């Protein structure tokens, strides 16, 4: 790699520009803070995270109209194509000028050359992605083309399946060859036999699984056809080889189809770095040799007069073009036709434009296409990032290092060690501004260096290999002089994947794993009252896995080799609900801060509570903590505590450097037996009472250290009767209703505001539990929100399904992370269950450690090894099923961990995630955003259901309304079906990690979907429903202790709202945790093609539950909806503001003679008409029969209004 002097020149110019802008920006902030005593702070916009300005430490982009510089440097690039996921357009503005040819992979099979998406499926070390070859004689060839860094290889393996004609056993043969030029081949191994390759798949299910078969365990061979055989063969070379070509030949006359999962190349027992993000060259390579283009978004209209191109394989025909809208382009200069690599196009005039495009029509080398290393546009204007001021110091002396002078640079561009980087005088002005806390990718996005990965298919514009790198973070900060005389600590709450930390020229140590805290005693190194320098080398994942890409039809494979690096954010490699995140979310993802203490510190306090159930009039409080004396002399002091209003204390003597465990309990401190305690209850069972716990150690009359946190008094117990897990909280059975969180946010940008909103939504849906899938959501703010709203947490550990990736490569690192993690979360009353692995069992060494650690660290909470078998069940289904199916076949006999279907978003949200020209008809971008026709979500079945029910749909808006109707009914049915056994259901999924079209209840922008209200309806603590399987009316009581004096009312009505079946009323009582079947429903002859079952449950005049069901006679009964006349719905909204909350009440009525199905209310700004989110709605997506009136209540925060007065818009399928 060659880094030119010109790169250094422009980085210096970049530095001078940002220094001037930063000075002006900070001066303005000081003026504002001095002049404005109170300023209303509004959230930063719908879909902008973190949304709270006080939690967002990203830089501000400010226009620089003064300095002549490279305007294209670190600006987003868009492309017509890219050869692979590494050589993308992003690299032509990264400031790195390469002159060497990049390397790339070509994979050819007996059926042709594989495209970008499929090309590396046999190389990606993941057997779930396979290449199918429909022939008895087939082959696969791998070529490392260009200037690929060819690795050493000393062994090979291949695995897959073959479909055979079992009646024709015969001689078969598999050979592996290598070549330097693709012409002359050398044999590397051969395996053969006289019947069939491999072993029968059914045999795998009846014997212990050989480790070599890896993830094939997850494929369910027990039910495999008898003609499928599984094979795994290895070959060792006579000596280490460095071939550029490898070929696998498969020959078996009995074979009908080969599916190859892995064609592995190894060296010294490890995968050789072939394919994936391992080979980096800073250049864009086109996918073709025809017409191609790349363009840069300068961020604003700029003035420029010089464009420079640094080619590796140039175009000899084309032009430089400009545009103001990236749609209409105007040529300003032709590309030279002399084939030169370095091109300086000096314009004869100053040009003004925002977008600059290089249009290529003819390459100099048709075999290699176009390869461009760098594009420079020289001029003035355009935005530059300005650092966010550092967060203020807390009252307790804690100094947050969020914001401030953080910088970031790719490690390959840094030629100094950590000791040098962590000293004053090092010039980091050419580095990017880093957002801390934040991942590396987040910093690039916030600096304006990459396009928004959440929009369209912008993920593929960002180079996977560029971000597969170590990165340096650097910060200069001044701690307060008051730190003198105290012990001081540098704290990291979360980095990914590993890190080495340096301060003021000293190496402090390492942090290994994404979920372990780093704490370094810097007393002898920190300089209070003076500038200090912190440098952190964030180390990339050892096994990043390969980029995946969903399309219209397929989801690509879930997971991959990244799982070997657990504990890490393993979902970042890509699943069928989240794309591959470039950089795999490496970075400083959580808080960094300084803290101080005296000579004695308090460590890891743990509060447990015991209640003499069923008596809840008292509770025993037990507190265990560790004191550590850092001094070399003994210290005597007082350990004081407060639990709520109850105080306790003890005199403690600590010897030199001694660590001592201290226990408080009613036996030592009788006041810790509380009388009439306020218990913490799950949502729907009672109040979420929290007690403040304060601990402090006083020595020589001075505070040495303190800890403060909230906890709750609750006791969780369990039973396994009948082989099924049941959970009790405070003596009452908890029926777990809720959903899975696969990931908080794709780039880890959630903070307290977002967690509060999302968990509050779960409370509003009447949910009681969230499953933290594979432990990917680990922020303290998440658990705080669950405590606040009464949502219990099923806590997975960091092990994906064995079919989705390998076991952790470092079990001891996994265990160390787990031990620290449990100490961090165990005081949260929301913790309900620890689960070892998703859809499988942990490796024995990890499983045994989890059991023993929990016995010591959190003994009151149960551990189970498997999320989907044993005491619980799982495995879907994940696609839309008929409503009757859920009642008949999915009323599960165990707590069921996964079941779901697509959940489509609103038109406003769809426009925010997909370009307008790709919205309709459904395009490949729908697949990119998880609505694939195939895969577990099976969008084809969802589309088919709409077509069968409603006929052809001619517009996107109509389709969206019908999708709302479809998902509302299905999500409601999933939960209502659980009334039979009441064992609990966690849907897949309740929360989206990015702008998605499947498996969610609200979308990425916090807009509740129709699924949200189907869930909310079905999960009411006391609920009336129609059982679609038994055609009967039921009352379900999940959590109401006194459900007596109830009246159930049923009416059957026709489309005009007229009652066609005599109203029924039943007086009843329904005990907690029970279901009562009231009476069957028989559809009257006068019902017509469609009628409605209207249900109400009342106690006196109070409405407790209501439900409305569409009752169809025949399959195509619903097609009339497509021809309903437009109706005008009368509505009136009253609006009230109380402090920082708005409360709206809308009365909407249908005074027409036509039904109004799927009526949605949306809160928007009164002036700008744009939606306001988040909003709590009492109901939505309602059906209004003729003459019917409904009242909907809404609540929202003033901070989310943008300063607008809210108003309500009423919409619907046929609402005018």
NUSE-118140 format. One record per residue (C-alpha): residue in one letter; x, y, z. Coordinates in steps of 0.1 Angstrom, whole numbers, plus 5000, padded with zeros to 4 digits. Layout:
BEGIN
AXYZ/...
END
This chain:
BEGIN
X500050005000/X501350344991/X500150655011/X501050964991/X502451295004/X499351454988/X497251255013/X499251415042/X498851755026/X495051735025/X494851595060/X496751895072/X494452125053/X491451935068/X492951985103/X493352365098/X489752395086/X488352195115/X490352385141/X488952715130/X485352585127/X485652415161/X486752735178/X483752925164/X481352655173/X482552615209/X482452995213/X478852995201/X478052725226/X479452925254/X477553235244/X474253035242/X474852865276/X475553205292/X472453375277/X469753125278/X468853015313/X466252765302/X466152605267/X463652345256/X465652055242/X463851855216/X464751505204/X466851505173/X464251355149/X462351045140/X464850755136/X467850955148/X469650775177/X470550865203/X467551095201/X468151285234/X470651565228/X472051515262/X472951155253/X474251225218/X477951305215/X478251305178/X479951595161/X478151875144/X478651915106/X479452285098/X479952435064/X483552545057/X483452815030/X486952945035/X489552675032/X490652534998/X490752165003/X489851814990/X486051834993/X485651474986/X487751355014/X485751125038/X482451195020/X479850935010/X480150764977/X477450594956/X478150334929/X476550164899/X478049844910/X481049694929/X482749364922/X482349244958/X481649364993/X485249494998/X486249694967/X483449944971/X482950314963/X483650424998/X487350364993/X487750634966/X487350904993/X489050745022/X492250945017/X494350635009/X495950624974/X496950274964/X498950194933/X499049814935/X496449594920/X493849474945/X492949114949/X489548954944/X487948614944/X486448434913/X484448124919/X483347914889/X481347594889/X480347344863/X477147554860/X478947884854/X480548184872/X479048274905/X477748624912/X478748844941/X476148714965/X476848344960/X480548374951/X482048294985/X479448065000/X481847774998/X484547985014/X482648145042/X483347875068/X479647835073/X477947515062/X474547675062/X475347855030/X475747605001/X476247594964/X473947344946/X475147154916/X472546954897/X474746694880/X476346364888/X479646504876/X480346854889/X483147084899/X483947404918/X487047624911/X488347904933/X490648164919/X492548434938/X492648694911/X494449024907/X497249094932/X495548874959/X497748804989/X497948434984/X498048245017/X499947935026/X497847615026/X498747275040/X495347105041/X491947125026/X488447005035/X485046985019/X481646915033/X478146905021/X475346675011/X474546464980/X471246334968/X471745984953/X469745714936/X469845454963/X469145184938/X472345244919/X475445214942/X478545254922/X482145374922/X482545744931/X485445984933/X486246324948/X489446494939/X491146824949/X493747004927/X495847324928/X497247544901/X499347854898/X497847954864/X494647774860/X496047564832/X498447314848/X496947134877/X498546934905/X496646674925/X496246754962/X494146454973/X491546204963/X488846004981/X486745734965/X484445444973/X482245174957/X478745274969/X477845624979/X479845924993/X479446005030/X476845855053/X473045855053/X471646175069/X469245965089/X472145785105/X473446115119/X470246155139/X470645815156/X474245845168/X476446095186/X477346375162/X480946365150/X482446705157/X483646725121/X480046755109/X479747085127/X476547285121/X474847005102/X473446905135/X470947185132/X469547065099/X467146815114/X468446495098/X465946285117/X463246365092/X465646375062/X464746165031/X466645845029/X468445944997/X470346235013/X473846165024/X476146395044/X479946395037/X482946565052/X486446485038/X489846635045/X493046635025/X496546715036/X499146835012/X502646695010/X504147035017/X502847395022/X501547534989/X500647884976/X498447814947/X496148084932/X493647824919/X491947544937/X489547294922/X487147044936/X485946764913/X482846554922/X482046244903/X479345984913/X477045834886/X474445774913/X474446144923/X471546374913/X472546684932/X475546804952/X475247084978/X478647204989/X478747395022/X482447435028/X485547415005/X488047495033/X491647585029/X493847565060/X497247645074/X498547515107/X495047405117/X493347735110/X491347865081/X493548035055/X492448405049/X490748355015/X487648555007/X485748755031/X487249085044/X490748965049/X492449115018/X492449495018/X493349734991/X491950084990/X490250084956/X486850054940/X486449784913/X483449774890/X481449454885/X481449494847/X483449644818/X480449834804/X478950164815/X479650234852/X479750524875/X480650644910/X479650974925/X480451164957/X478051364978/X479951674989/X477251745015/X476352095002/X476752304971/X480452364968/X482752564945/X485652374929/X488052394899/X490152074900/X489251704899/X491951434904/X491651064897/X494050804909/X493450494888/X494750134890/X492850034859/X491550344842/X488750434819/X489650564785/X486250704777/X483750884799/X483251214816/X483151414849/X479651514856/X477951734883/X474451754897/X472451934924/X470051644930/X471951324920/X469451264893/X470051514865/X473651514855/X475651764834/X479051694819/X481851934827/X484951754813/X485751444794/X488051174808/X491351154791/X491850864767/X495550814772/X495250534798/X497150734824/X496650624860/X497050964877/X494751224861/X494451584871/X491551754854/X491852124859/X488652294850/X488652614829/X486152774853/X484852744888/X481952494890/X479252494917/X477552164925/X476851924954/X477451594935/X480351494914/X480251184892/X482750984873/X481050824843/X482950544826/X482050394793/X485250214781/X487950054802/X491550034793/X491549664803/X488249484797/X489349184818/X489849384850/X487149654844/X487549984861/X489650014893/X489850354910/X491750424941/X490950784949/X488851074938/X489751424949/X487651744943/X489552064952/X487652374962/X485752544990/X482552475009/X481052155022/X480652035057/X483251935082/X482651765116/X483151975148/X483651795180/X480951775206/X481951935239/X482851695267/X480151595291/X480151785324/X481451635356/X478851465379/X478151595414/X479851285428/X483051365410/X482651115382/X484051255351/X482451125319/X484751115289/X481851125265/X482351385238/X485451605239/X488651555220/X488251195209/X489851105176/X489850785155/X492150625129/X492550295111/X495550125127/X497150055093/X497650435089/X499250485123/X502950415126/X503450475163/X502850265194/X500450325222/X503050475244/X503750745218/X500150805210/X499250855246/X501651145251/X501151515245/X502551645213/X501351375190/X499451535161/X496151355156/X494551645137/X494351435105/X492351165123/X488551145122/X486551285150/X485350995171/X481850955187/X482350815222/X480450615232/X480050475198/X481350205174/X483850275147/X481250265120/X479050515140/X481950755140/X482350735103/X478650795098/X478551085122/X481551245105/X479651225071/X482150975057/X479750705047/X476150695035/X473350595059/X473650215061/X469950195071/X468650335039/X468050125008/X470949895002/X473550135013/X475249865033/X476849735001/X478450074995/X480650045026/X483749835024/X483749525046/X487549495044/X488249855052/X486449825086/X487949485092/X490849645110/X492149745144/X491450115152/X493050365174/X491050595196/X492750895212/X491451155237/X493051455255/X491251555286/X491851755318/X490551595351/X489751825379/X492451935403/X490151795431/X491351445421/X494651525439/X494951305470/X492351045459/X492650715442/X491550745406/X490250495382/X489650485345/X486550285337/X485250125305/X481649985305/X481949815271/X484349775242/X484149535213/X486049305207/X489249355226/X491349655236/X494749765249/X494650085270/X497350345274/X497450665295/X500150925295/X502750685279/X501950385301/X500150065291/X497350005316/X496249665304/X493749485283/X490049435280/X489049105264/X485449055253/X482449275246/X480649235279/X483349275306/X484049595323/X487549745323/X488749925354/X492250055358/X493750215388/X495450525374/X496350705407/X500050715400/X499650805363/X496751055360/X497651425362/X494751615379/X494351965367/X496551915336/X496051765301/X496151385300/X496251165269/X494350835265/X494950595237/X492950285231/X493750025205/X490449845197/X491249505183/X489149365155/X487449025157/X489648735149/X486848565130/X484648825114/X482648595092/X481648695057/X479248965045/X475748845036/X473149005014/X469448945014/X467548974981/X463948954969/X463848574974/X466448464999/X467748575033/X471248435029/X472648235058/X472248325094/X475348395115/X478748255107/X482248235121/X481848555142/X480248335168/X483648185175/X484648515190/X481848525215/X481348705238/X480848965210/X477949115191/X477648805170/X474448915153/X476549185136/X477648935110/X474148925096/X470948725102/X467548715084/X466549025104/X469749235105/X472249305077/X476049245080/X477349545099/X480649665086/X483249645113/X480949405133/X480249685158/X483849705171/X484650015190/X484050175224/X480350105225/X479650205261/X480650475286/X484250575295/X484650765327/X487050855355/X486050795391/X487750865424/X487850715459/X489750705491/X491950415502/X488950165506/X486650085477/X483249905476/X482949625450/X480049445434/X477349475461/X474549225458/X471049255473/X468848955476/X465348935492/X463448655508/X459648665514/X457948415537/X455348325511/X452348325509/X452748585536/X453948915520/X453749135551/X457549105557/X460749055537/X464348975547/X466949195530/X470349045525/X473349255513/X476749115504/X479649325492/X483449335491/X485649595506/X489249635493/X491949835510/X494349975485/X496650125512/X499749955526/X498550025561/X495549895580/X492450105580/X489450115604/X486250275592/X482550265591/X480550095564/X477150265563/X474150155543/X470550255536/X467850045520/X465050285513/X464650445547/X466250165567/X469750245579/X472450005590/X476250025596/X479249835608/X482749905620/X485249735598/X489049695600/X490949615569/X494649505569/X497049625544/X495849555508/X493149325523/X489949225505/X487049135528/X483549015522/X480849185543/X477349055548/X474349235562/X471149035570/X468349035595/X470448805617/X473049075621/X470949385616/X467249315626/X466049625609/X466649455576/X463549245582/X461149495566/X457549515577/X454849565550/X457349595522/X456349745489/X456949455465/X458149485429/X455749315406/X455849225369/X453649435346/X449949355351/X450549195385/X451149505406/X453249815410/X456949835402/X458149955435/X461950025437/X464050095467/X467150315466/X470250145480/X473150355493/X476450225506/X479450425517/X482650365536/X483850635559/X487550645571/X489050915592/X485851115589/X486051125551/X484050945525/X486350685509/X483850525484/X480150495478/X477750295457/X474150375449/X471550185428/X467950085427/X466549735434/X463249575442/X461849335467/X460649025449/X461048655451/X461148435420/X460448065422/X460047785397/X458547445391/X459147175365/X455946975369/X455246765338/X458646865323/X457447225318/X458947535333/X456647755353/X457648075370/X456248245401/X456848595413/X455948675449/X453848355450/X451748435419/X452348255387/X453948465360/X452548395325/X455348515302/X453848715274/X456248915253/X458848905226/X462448855216/X464949135212/X467549025187/X469649345189/X468949685204/X469949885174/X472049785144/X474950025153/X474450025191/X473150375192/X470450325218/X470750525250/X468350565280/X465750745260/X465350475234/X465350195260/X462650375280/X460550425249/X460850065237/X460249895271/X457350135278/X455850015245/X456149655258/X454349755290/X451649915269/X451249595249/X450549415283/X453749225279/X455449075309/X458748945295/X461549025270/X463948765258/X467448915254/X468248685225/X471848555226/X472648835251/X472949105224/X471349375245/X473449445275/X473149825283/X472449915319/X469650145306/X467849845292/X467649675326/X466750005343/X463750045319/X462649685325/X462749745363/X460750065358/X458049915337/X457849565351/X459149365322/X460949055332/X464048945313/X464848605299/X468548645298/X470248445271/X474048405270/X476248465240/X475748135222/X473748125189/X472147815175/X474947555167/X473747565131/X474447945130/X478047935140/X480847755159/X481347745197/X483448015213/X487147965206/X488148095241/X485847945267/X487748105296/X487248455281/X483548375278/X483348265314/X485148575327/X482748795308/X479848605322/X481048635358/X481449015355/X478149055336/X476148875363/X477649095390/X476549395369/X472949295364/X471949075394/X470449365415/X467849425388/X464449275400/X463549225363/X465948925359/X463848615356/X465848345339/X469348265326/X469448055294/X472747905281/X472247875244/X469747955216/X468247635203/X471047415216/X473147335246/X476347515256/X479647335253/X480247135284/X483047345298/X480947655295/X477747495307/X479347365339/X480847705346/X477547875341/X475847645366/X478547685393/X478948055388/X475248125391/X475047905422/X477448155438/X476748485421/X472948485416/X471548175434/X467848285433/X467548285395/X467047965376/X469347855348/X468347635319/X470747535291/X468547545260/X466047805247/X463947565227/X463847215242/X463647055276/X461647265300/X460647515272/X459847495235/X460547695204/X461247675167/X458547895153/X456647905131/X457948225117/X455648285087/X452048385085/X449748095093/X445848075093/X444248205125/X442747865132/X446247705131/X447447895161/X444547775182/X444647415169/X448447355167/X450347625185/X448647635219/X451947525233/X452347305264/X455547475274/X456747835275/X457347895238/X460448105230/X459848195193/X456848235170/X456248515145/X455448655111/X456048965090/X454949295104/X454749565077/X455349935084/X453450245075/X453850435042/X455750705060/X458250455075/X458650275042/X459650595025/X462250655052/X463950325046/X463550255008/X464050494978/X460750614964/X461350454930/X461750104947/X458650114968/X456149944944/X455849694931/X457849504957/X461549514947/X464749354959/X465049624985/X462049485003/X464149165006/X467149375018/X464849505045/X463949145055/X460749085035/X462048805015/X459748574996/X461648275010/X463348215043/X461648165076/X459548475072/X458248355039/X456948675024/X455448474996/X452848325020/X452048665033/X451548804998/X449548494989/X447248545019/X446448895008/X445848794972/X443548504983/X441548725007/X441349044987/X442248974951/X444749174931/X446049494947/X446849774924/X448550024947/X451050024975/X448850214999/X446049964995/X448449675000/X449749835032/X446249865047/X445549505038/X448849395053/X447849585085/X444549385086/X446449065081/X449149105107/X446749245133/X444548935132/X447548695131/X449448855160/X446348865181/X445648495173/X449148395183/X448648515218/X444948435221/X445648075213/X447848045244/X444648065265/X444347685264/X447447615285/X448647965295/X452247855295/X453448175278/X454748295245/X457548515234/X457048615198/X459748635173/X460248935175/X458849225194/X461649475187/X463449575154/X467149645153/X467049835120/X464449945094/X462749615088/X459649475073/X459249165094/X459149035130/X458349345150/X455549515169/X456649865163/X459049975136/X462550125138/X461150475140/X458950385170/X455750385149/X453550115164/X452349865137/X449049685135/X450849395151/X451349605182/X447649645187/X446849285180/X449249195208/X447949465231/X444449335227/X445248965232/X447549015262/X445149205284/X445349075319/X441548995318/X440448925282/X437348815262/X437948635229/X436648415202/X438448085198/X438648025160/X439247655165/X436347575188/X434047855176/X433447945212/X433648255234/X436248245261/X437248455291/X441048445299/X442448575332/X446148595332/X446848815363/X443748975379/X443348835414/X439648935419/X437848885386/X434248855398/X430949025391/X431749025354/X429349045325/X430248905290/X428349035261/X428348905225/X426649045194/X426848915158/X426349195133/X426249235095/X428149485074/X425549755080/X426049715118/X422649545124/X422549275150/X421648945133/X422148705162/X420348775195/X422648935220/X423948715247/X424948825282/X426548595308/X427348685345/X430548515356/X433648505377/X437048395364/X439848305388/X443448425381/X445348195358/X442348035342/X440248015310/X436547985309/X434647875278/X431248045278/X429247925248/X429647825212/X428948065183/X426947945153/X426848175123/X423348265114/X422048215079/X421448585075/X425048655081/X426048705044/X429548655032/X430948845061/X429648925096/X431249045128/X431448905163/X431549195188/X432549105223/X432549315255/X433549225291/X432249455317/X432149495355/X429049715360/X429450015336/X433249975333/X434449825301/X437249585308/X437849415275/X436449445240/X437149255208/X435849255172/X436248965148/X435648935111/X433648615105/X434048495069/X431648245052/X433848155022/X437548195012/X437048504991/X434548675013/X436848975019/X437249084983/X434349334987/X436749545008/X438549644976/X435349814963/X434149984994/X432950344988/X434950625004/X433650745037/X434051055057/X434650995094/X433751265118/X436351325145/X437051575173/X440251595194/X440751755227/X444251845236/X445851895270/X449351965281/X450651885316/X454251985321/X456351785296/X453551555284/X450751605259/X447451415263/X445051395233/X441651235231/X439951175198/X436351075193/X435950935158/X432550825145/X431250655113/X427950825104/X427850665070/X426150345059/X429450175050/X431950005071/X435350165077/X437949895082/X441549945094/X441150305107/X444450445119/X445050765140/X448450935136/X449751225157/X451451495135/X452751845139/X450052105135/X452052315111/X454552075094/X452151775092/X455051535099/X454451255123/X455451275159/X456950965175/X456850795199/X453250795209/X451250575233/X447850505218/X445050345237/X443950165205/X444550185168/X443850015135/X440249985145/X437149885124/X434250125126/X430849975117/X428150205104/X426850425132/X429750325155/X431750575176/X435150515193/X437350715217/X441050685213/X443550835238/X447050935231/X450051045252/X453451185240/X456451375253/X456751745245/X460451675237/X459351475206/X457151755192/X459851965175/X458052255192/X454852195173/X451452165187/X450251805181/X447151725161/X445551395150/X445051265114/X442450995108/X443250765079/X442050425066/X441550195036/X438450375024/X438650695045/X438551015024/
END
